[in-house]
Amino acid sequence: MVFISKNWKISVAPVVLMLVLFIFVPAFNAGTVGIMVPVSVLFTLGVSRFLYKKGFLD
């Protein structure tokens, strides 16, 4: 949470990912939502690393 409050660019990727998944795959139930939390965390870490390597993050 601290990193997201310091740099809003980190929060865009997981929000977009979750919106796309919930819009295009509406059949999520309680089991699959529980799996999506770690997937979202890994996705956010990957995107954050990519943004850092490309120089978009301070």
mmCIF file as gemmi writes it, N, C-alpha and C atoms, coordinates in Angstrom:
data_model
loop_
_atom_site.group_PDB
_atom_site.id
_atom_site.type_symbol
_atom_site.label_atom_id
_atom_site.label_alt_id
_atom_site.label_comp_id
_atom_site.label_asym_id
_atom_site.label_entity_id
_atom_site.label_seq_id
_atom_site.pdbx_PDB_ins_code
_atom_site.Cartn_x
_atom_site.Cartn_y
_atom_site.Cartn_z
_atom_site.occupancy
_atom_site.B_iso_or_equiv
_atom_site.pdbx_formal_charge
_atom_site.auth_seq_id
_atom_site.auth_asym_id
_atom_site.pdbx_PDB_model_num
ATOM 1 N N . MET Axp A 1 ? 0.813 -1.188 0 1 0 ? 1 A 1
ATOM 2 C CA . MET Axp A 1 ? 0 0 0 1 0 ? 1 A 1
ATOM 3 C C . MET Axp A 1 ? 0.859 1.256 0 1 0 ? 1 A 1
ATOM 4 N N . VAL Axp A 2 ? 1.988 1.191 0.679 1 0 ? 2 A 1
ATOM 5 C CA . VAL Axp A 2 ? 2.874 2.354 0.753 1 0 ? 2 A 1
ATOM 6 C C . VAL Axp A 2 ? 3.406 2.699 -0.629 1 0 ? 2 A 1
ATOM 7 N N . PHE Axp A 3 ? 3.794 1.678 -1.402 1 0 ? 3 A 1
ATOM 8 C CA . PHE Axp A 3 ? 4.34 1.924 -2.74 1 0 ? 3 A 1
ATOM 9 C C . PHE Axp A 3 ? 3.276 2.487 -3.671 1 0 ? 3 A 1
ATOM 10 N N . ILE Axp A 4 ? 2.057 2.007 -3.544 1 0 ? 4 A 1
ATOM 11 C CA . ILE Axp A 4 ? 0.979 2.497 -4.396 1 0 ? 4 A 1
ATOM 12 C C . ILE Axp A 4 ? 0.65 3.947 -4.058 1 0 ? 4 A 1
ATOM 13 N N . SER Axp A 5 ? 0.674 4.297 -2.791 1 0 ? 5 A 1
ATOM 14 C CA . SER Axp A 5 ? 0.377 5.681 -2.433 1 0 ? 5 A 1
ATOM 15 C C . SER Axp A 5 ? 1.493 6.628 -2.875 1 0 ? 5 A 1
ATOM 16 N N . LYS Axp A 6 ? 2.713 6.132 -2.973 1 0 ? 6 A 1
ATOM 17 C CA . LYS Axp A 6 ? 3.811 6.961 -3.437 1 0 ? 6 A 1
ATOM 18 C C . LYS Axp A 6 ? 3.823 7.085 -4.956 1 0 ? 6 A 1
ATOM 19 N N . ASN Axp A 7 ? 3.391 6.04 -5.662 1 0 ? 7 A 1
ATOM 20 C CA . ASN Axp A 7 ? 3.443 6.058 -7.115 1 0 ? 7 A 1
ATOM 21 C C . ASN Axp A 7 ? 2.178 5.413 -7.659 1 0 ? 7 A 1
ATOM 22 N N . TRP Axp A 8 ? 1.267 6.21 -8.188 1 0 ? 8 A 1
ATOM 23 C CA . TRP Axp A 8 ? -0.034 5.731 -8.646 1 0 ? 8 A 1
ATOM 24 C C . TRP Axp A 8 ? 0.079 4.839 -9.873 1 0 ? 8 A 1
ATOM 25 N N . LYS Axp A 9 ? 1.176 4.907 -10.613 1 0 ? 9 A 1
ATOM 26 C CA . LYS Axp A 9 ? 1.327 4.098 -11.824 1 0 ? 9 A 1
ATOM 27 C C . LYS Axp A 9 ? 1.314 2.609 -11.513 1 0 ? 9 A 1
ATOM 28 N N . ILE Axp A 10 ? 1.743 2.257 -10.317 1 0 ? 10 A 1
ATOM 29 C CA . ILE Axp A 10 ? 1.766 0.844 -9.923 1 0 ? 10 A 1
ATOM 30 C C . ILE Axp A 10 ? 0.349 0.294 -9.774 1 0 ? 10 A 1
ATOM 31 N N . SER Axp A 11 ? -0.586 1.119 -9.374 1 0 ? 11 A 1
ATOM 32 C CA . SER Axp A 11 ? -1.942 0.642 -9.103 1 0 ? 11 A 1
ATOM 33 C C . SER Axp A 11 ? -2.801 0.498 -10.354 1 0 ? 11 A 1
ATOM 34 N N . VAL Axp A 12 ? -2.398 1.077 -11.468 1 0 ? 12 A 1
ATOM 35 C CA . VAL Axp A 12 ? -3.222 1.031 -12.674 1 0 ? 12 A 1
ATOM 36 C C . VAL Axp A 12 ? -3.317 -0.391 -13.236 1 0 ? 12 A 1
ATOM 37 N N . ALA Axp A 13 ? -2.202 -1.09 -13.309 1 0 ? 13 A 1
ATOM 38 C CA . ALA Axp A 13 ? -2.17 -2.427 -13.914 1 0 ? 13 A 1
ATOM 39 C C . ALA Axp A 13 ? -3.101 -3.432 -13.223 1 0 ? 13 A 1
ATOM 40 N N . PRO Axp A 14 ? -3.05 -3.596 -11.895 1 0 ? 14 A 1
ATOM 41 C CA . PRO Axp A 14 ? -3.953 -4.587 -11.285 1 0 ? 14 A 1
ATOM 42 C C . PRO Axp A 14 ? -5.426 -4.196 -11.378 1 0 ? 14 A 1
ATOM 43 N N . VAL Axp A 15 ? -5.711 -2.903 -11.324 1 0 ? 15 A 1
ATOM 44 C CA . VAL Axp A 15 ? -7.107 -2.466 -11.447 1 0 ? 15 A 1
ATOM 45 C C . VAL Axp A 15 ? -7.64 -2.801 -12.835 1 0 ? 15 A 1
ATOM 46 N N . VAL Axp A 16 ? -6.855 -2.51 -13.859 1 0 ? 16 A 1
ATOM 47 C CA . VAL Axp A 16 ? -7.27 -2.821 -15.231 1 0 ? 16 A 1
ATOM 48 C C . VAL Axp A 16 ? -7.41 -4.326 -15.425 1 0 ? 16 A 1
ATOM 49 N N . LEU Axp A 17 ? -6.452 -5.093 -14.911 1 0 ? 17 A 1
ATOM 50 C CA . LEU Axp A 17 ? -6.525 -6.558 -15.023 1 0 ? 17 A 1
ATOM 51 C C . LEU Axp A 17 ? -7.803 -7.095 -14.393 1 0 ? 17 A 1
ATOM 52 N N . MET Axp A 18 ? -8.108 -6.677 -13.186 1 0 ? 18 A 1
ATOM 53 C CA . MET Axp A 18 ? -9.293 -7.182 -12.501 1 0 ? 18 A 1
ATOM 54 C C . MET Axp A 18 ? -10.578 -6.724 -13.192 1 0 ? 18 A 1
ATOM 55 N N . LEU Axp A 19 ? -10.626 -5.495 -13.665 1 0 ? 19 A 1
ATOM 56 C CA . LEU Axp A 19 ? -11.813 -5.03 -14.395 1 0 ? 19 A 1
ATOM 57 C C . LEU Axp A 19 ? -12.04 -5.854 -15.659 1 0 ? 19 A 1
ATOM 58 N N . VAL Axp A 20 ? -10.986 -6.087 -16.404 1 0 ? 20 A 1
ATOM 59 C CA . VAL Axp A 20 ? -11.11 -6.883 -17.633 1 0 ? 20 A 1
ATOM 60 C C . VAL Axp A 20 ? -11.566 -8.3 -17.311 1 0 ? 20 A 1
ATOM 61 N N . LEU Axp A 21 ? -10.98 -8.903 -16.294 1 0 ? 21 A 1
ATOM 62 C CA . LEU Axp A 21 ? -11.369 -10.277 -15.936 1 0 ? 21 A 1
ATOM 63 C C . LEU Axp A 21 ? -12.813 -10.352 -15.465 1 0 ? 21 A 1
ATOM 64 N N . PHE Axp A 22 ? -13.238 -9.427 -14.633 1 0 ? 22 A 1
ATOM 65 C CA . PHE Axp A 22 ? -14.602 -9.488 -14.117 1 0 ? 22 A 1
ATOM 66 C C . PHE Axp A 22 ? -15.647 -9.106 -15.161 1 0 ? 22 A 1
ATOM 67 N N . ILE Axp A 23 ? -15.259 -8.312 -16.159 1 0 ? 23 A 1
ATOM 68 C CA . ILE Axp A 23 ? -16.201 -7.962 -17.224 1 0 ? 23 A 1
ATOM 69 C C . ILE Axp A 23 ? -16.322 -9.096 -18.235 1 0 ? 23 A 1
ATOM 70 N N . PHE Axp A 24 ? -15.182 -9.661 -18.651 1 0 ? 24 A 1
ATOM 71 C CA . PHE Axp A 24 ? -15.209 -10.659 -19.715 1 0 ? 24 A 1
ATOM 72 C C . PHE Axp A 24 ? -15.356 -12.091 -19.223 1 0 ? 24 A 1
ATOM 73 N N . VAL Axp A 25 ? -15.127 -12.337 -17.941 1 0 ? 25 A 1
ATOM 74 C CA . VAL Axp A 25 ? -15.315 -13.666 -17.361 1 0 ? 25 A 1
ATOM 75 C C . VAL Axp A 25 ? -16.217 -13.522 -16.144 1 0 ? 25 A 1
ATOM 76 N N . PRO Axp A 26 ? -17.514 -13.362 -16.358 1 0 ? 26 A 1
ATOM 77 C CA . PRO Axp A 26 ? -18.414 -13.098 -15.231 1 0 ? 26 A 1
ATOM 78 C C . PRO Axp A 26 ? -18.723 -14.326 -14.373 1 0 ? 26 A 1
ATOM 79 N N . ALA Axp A 27 ? -18.189 -15.473 -14.721 1 0 ? 27 A 1
ATOM 80 C CA . ALA Axp A 27 ? -18.517 -16.704 -13.999 1 0 ? 27 A 1
ATOM 81 C C . ALA Axp A 27 ? -17.603 -16.958 -12.807 1 0 ? 27 A 1
ATOM 82 N N . PHE Axp A 28 ? -16.947 -15.93 -12.294 1 0 ? 28 A 1
ATOM 83 C CA . PHE Axp A 28 ? -16.099 -16.12 -11.118 1 0 ? 28 A 1
ATOM 84 C C . PHE Axp A 28 ? -16.962 -16.467 -9.91 1 0 ? 28 A 1
ATOM 85 N N . ASN Axp A 29 ? -16.502 -17.423 -9.133 1 0 ? 29 A 1
ATOM 86 C CA . ASN Axp A 29 ? -17.165 -17.751 -7.872 1 0 ? 29 A 1
ATOM 87 C C . ASN Axp A 29 ? -16.158 -17.536 -6.739 1 0 ? 29 A 1
ATOM 88 N N . ALA Axp A 30 ? -16.501 -17.915 -5.537 1 0 ? 30 A 1
ATOM 89 C CA . ALA Axp A 30 ? -15.64 -17.648 -4.385 1 0 ? 30 A 1
ATOM 90 C C . ALA Axp A 30 ? -14.281 -18.331 -4.51 1 0 ? 30 A 1
ATOM 91 N N . GLY Axp A 31 ? -14.231 -19.517 -5.1 1 0 ? 31 A 1
ATOM 92 C CA . GLY Axp A 31 ? -12.963 -20.232 -5.245 1 0 ? 31 A 1
ATOM 93 C C . GLY Axp A 31 ? -12.011 -19.568 -6.209 1 0 ? 31 A 1
ATOM 94 N N . THR Axp A 32 ? -12.532 -19.105 -7.322 1 0 ? 32 A 1
ATOM 95 C CA . THR Axp A 32 ? -11.653 -18.483 -8.312 1 0 ? 32 A 1
ATOM 96 C C . THR Axp A 32 ? -11.23 -17.075 -7.908 1 0 ? 32 A 1
ATOM 97 N N . VAL Axp A 33 ? -12.04 -16.379 -7.159 1 0 ? 33 A 1
ATOM 98 C CA . VAL Axp A 33 ? -11.652 -15.051 -6.68 1 0 ? 33 A 1
ATOM 99 C C . VAL Axp A 33 ? -10.491 -15.19 -5.697 1 0 ? 33 A 1
ATOM 100 N N . GLY Axp A 34 ? -10.499 -16.216 -4.888 1 0 ? 34 A 1
ATOM 101 C CA . GLY Axp A 34 ? -9.392 -16.469 -3.965 1 0 ? 34 A 1
ATOM 102 C C . GLY Axp A 34 ? -8.09 -16.762 -4.682 1 0 ? 34 A 1
ATOM 103 N N . ILE Axp A 35 ? -8.173 -17.352 -5.841 1 0 ? 35 A 1
ATOM 104 C CA . ILE Axp A 35 ? -6.982 -17.636 -6.637 1 0 ? 35 A 1
ATOM 105 C C . ILE Axp A 35 ? -6.491 -16.365 -7.328 1 0 ? 35 A 1
ATOM 106 N N . MET Axp A 36 ? -7.408 -15.483 -7.675 1 0 ? 36 A 1
ATOM 107 C CA . MET Axp A 36 ? -7.036 -14.277 -8.41 1 0 ? 36 A 1
ATOM 108 C C . MET Axp A 36 ? -6.249 -13.276 -7.564 1 0 ? 36 A 1
ATOM 109 N N . VAL Axp A 37 ? -6.338 -13.34 -6.262 1 0 ? 37 A 1
ATOM 110 C CA . VAL Axp A 37 ? -5.575 -12.416 -5.415 1 0 ? 37 A 1
ATOM 111 C C . VAL Axp A 37 ? -4.072 -12.654 -5.583 1 0 ? 37 A 1
ATOM 112 N N . PRO Axp A 38 ? -3.58 -13.889 -5.433 1 0 ? 38 A 1
ATOM 113 C CA . PRO Axp A 38 ? -2.137 -14.091 -5.657 1 0 ? 38 A 1
ATOM 114 C C . PRO Axp A 38 ? -1.724 -13.837 -7.104 1 0 ? 38 A 1
ATOM 115 N N . VAL Axp A 39 ? -2.596 -14.15 -8.053 1 0 ? 39 A 1
ATOM 116 C CA . VAL Axp A 39 ? -2.297 -13.877 -9.457 1 0 ? 39 A 1
ATOM 117 C C . VAL Axp A 39 ? -2.158 -12.377 -9.673 1 0 ? 39 A 1
ATOM 118 N N . SER Axp A 40 ? -3.033 -11.609 -9.077 1 0 ? 40 A 1
ATOM 119 C CA . SER Axp A 40 ? -2.972 -10.15 -9.19 1 0 ? 40 A 1
ATOM 120 C C . SER Axp A 40 ? -1.705 -9.599 -8.55 1 0 ? 40 A 1
ATOM 121 N N . VAL Axp A 41 ? -1.306 -10.15 -7.433 1 0 ? 41 A 1
ATOM 122 C CA . VAL Axp A 41 ? -0.079 -9.705 -6.763 1 0 ? 41 A 1
ATOM 123 C C . VAL Axp A 41 ? 1.131 -9.975 -7.658 1 0 ? 41 A 1
ATOM 124 N N . LEU Axp A 42 ? 1.202 -11.175 -8.215 1 0 ? 42 A 1
ATOM 125 C CA . LEU Axp A 42 ? 2.317 -11.507 -9.101 1 0 ? 42 A 1
ATOM 126 C C . LEU Axp A 42 ? 2.316 -10.636 -10.354 1 0 ? 42 A 1
ATOM 127 N N . PHE Axp A 43 ? 1.145 -10.399 -10.899 1 0 ? 43 A 1
ATOM 128 C CA . PHE Axp A 43 ? 1.019 -9.534 -12.069 1 0 ? 43 A 1
ATOM 129 C C . PHE Axp A 43 ? 1.496 -8.117 -11.743 1 0 ? 43 A 1
ATOM 130 N N . THR Axp A 44 ? 1.104 -7.607 -10.581 1 0 ? 44 A 1
ATOM 131 C CA . THR Axp A 44 ? 1.501 -6.27 -10.168 1 0 ? 44 A 1
ATOM 132 C C . THR Axp A 44 ? 3.01 -6.184 -9.972 1 0 ? 44 A 1
ATOM 133 N N . LEU Axp A 45 ? 3.598 -7.199 -9.367 1 0 ? 45 A 1
ATOM 134 C CA . LEU Axp A 45 ? 5.046 -7.209 -9.197 1 0 ? 45 A 1
ATOM 135 C C . LEU Axp A 45 ? 5.759 -7.225 -10.545 1 0 ? 45 A 1
ATOM 136 N N . GLY Axp A 46 ? 5.255 -8.02 -11.48 1 0 ? 46 A 1
ATOM 137 C CA . GLY Axp A 46 ? 5.857 -8.087 -12.807 1 0 ? 46 A 1
ATOM 138 C C . GLY Axp A 46 ? 5.763 -6.763 -13.55 1 0 ? 46 A 1
ATOM 139 N N . VAL Axp A 47 ? 4.599 -6.149 -13.517 1 0 ? 47 A 1
ATOM 140 C CA . VAL Axp A 47 ? 4.416 -4.859 -14.19 1 0 ? 47 A 1
ATOM 141 C C . VAL Axp A 47 ? 5.261 -3.786 -13.517 1 0 ? 47 A 1
ATOM 142 N N . SER Axp A 48 ? 5.337 -3.803 -12.205 1 0 ? 48 A 1
ATOM 143 C CA . SER Axp A 48 ? 6.14 -2.821 -11.482 1 0 ? 48 A 1
ATOM 144 C C . SER Axp A 48 ? 7.613 -2.957 -11.83 1 0 ? 48 A 1
ATOM 145 N N . ARG Axp A 49 ? 8.086 -4.183 -11.915 1 0 ? 49 A 1
ATOM 146 C CA . ARG Axp A 49 ? 9.489 -4.415 -12.287 1 0 ? 49 A 1
ATOM 147 C C . ARG Axp A 49 ? 9.752 -3.923 -13.713 1 0 ? 49 A 1
ATOM 148 N N . PHE Axp A 50 ? 8.819 -4.211 -14.626 1 0 ? 50 A 1
ATOM 149 C CA . PHE Axp A 50 ? 8.95 -3.758 -16.005 1 0 ? 50 A 1
ATOM 150 C C . PHE Axp A 50 ? 8.996 -2.236 -16.075 1 0 ? 50 A 1
ATOM 151 N N . LEU Axp A 51 ? 8.094 -1.569 -15.361 1 0 ? 51 A 1
ATOM 152 C CA . LEU Axp A 51 ? 8.072 -0.114 -15.353 1 0 ? 51 A 1
ATOM 153 C C . LEU Axp A 51 ? 9.353 0.469 -14.759 1 0 ? 51 A 1
ATOM 154 N N . TYR Axp A 52 ? 9.875 -0.182 -13.726 1 0 ? 52 A 1
ATOM 155 C CA . TYR Axp A 52 ? 11.109 0.285 -13.108 1 0 ? 52 A 1
ATOM 156 C C . TYR Axp A 52 ? 12.279 0.135 -14.071 1 0 ? 52 A 1
ATOM 157 N N . LYS Axp A 53 ? 12.362 -1.003 -14.726 1 0 ? 53 A 1
ATOM 158 C CA . LYS Axp A 53 ? 13.461 -1.248 -15.672 1 0 ? 53 A 1
ATOM 159 C C . LYS Axp A 53 ? 13.421 -0.272 -16.851 1 0 ? 53 A 1
ATOM 160 N N . LYS Axp A 54 ? 12.223 0.111 -17.278 1 0 ? 54 A 1
ATOM 161 C CA . LYS Axp A 54 ? 12.079 1.038 -18.402 1 0 ? 54 A 1
ATOM 162 C C . LYS Axp A 54 ? 12.222 2.501 -17.982 1 0 ? 54 A 1
ATOM 163 N N . GLY Axp A 55 ? 12.326 2.747 -16.678 1 0 ? 55 A 1
ATOM 164 C CA . GLY Axp A 55 ? 12.541 4.103 -16.191 1 0 ? 55 A 1
ATOM 165 C C . GLY Axp A 55 ? 11.281 4.921 -15.976 1 0 ? 55 A 1
ATOM 166 N N . PHE Axp A 56 ? 10.124 4.265 -15.928 1 0 ? 56 A 1
ATOM 167 C CA . PHE Axp A 56 ? 8.875 4.995 -15.722 1 0 ? 56 A 1
ATOM 168 C C . PHE Axp A 56 ? 8.593 5.258 -14.248 1 0 ? 56 A 1
ATOM 169 N N . LEU Axp A 57 ? 9.255 4.552 -13.361 1 0 ? 57 A 1
ATOM 170 C CA . LEU Axp A 57 ? 9.069 4.756 -11.93 1 0 ? 57 A 1
ATOM 171 C C . LEU Axp A 57 ? 10.273 5.481 -11.36 1 0 ? 57 A 1
ATOM 172 N N . ASP Axp A 58 ? 10.012 6.352 -10.424 1 0 ? 58 A 1
ATOM 173 C CA . ASP Axp A 58 ? 11.113 7.117 -9.81 1 0 ? 58 A 1
ATOM 174 C C . ASP Axp A 58 ? 11.823 6.307 -8.762 1 0 ? 58 A 1
